[in-house]
Amino acid sequence: MQVAQIGYALPRRLGPAVVRNKIRRRLRHIVTDIDKTMPEGLMGGCYLIGVRRGIHETHYEDLRMSVNDCFSAMERSSSAQVAGDR
């Protein structure tokens, strides 16, 4: 079983290192929660989470829903691709 590796792309224009690190910690916590709540965990592979301006103003639950929607869409896409390969 392949392990999920996750990278975070936070440009310097988001703010100083303190701000970027806080955003990174929030995202890391969200991804960990999502991994624990999914029946089989995150699919193995490499993921890159890109961040845009305004993320530091986003409420935690809204951010969590956005990240969860992205992972769900990738999982559906992967399932459809596997089914099409058969």
Buried (B, 14 or more C-beta within 10 A) or exposed (E): EEEBEBEBEBEEEBBEEEEBEEBBEBBEEBBEEBBEEBEEEBBEEEBEBEBEEEBEEBEEEEBBEEBBEEBEEBBEEEEEEEEEEE
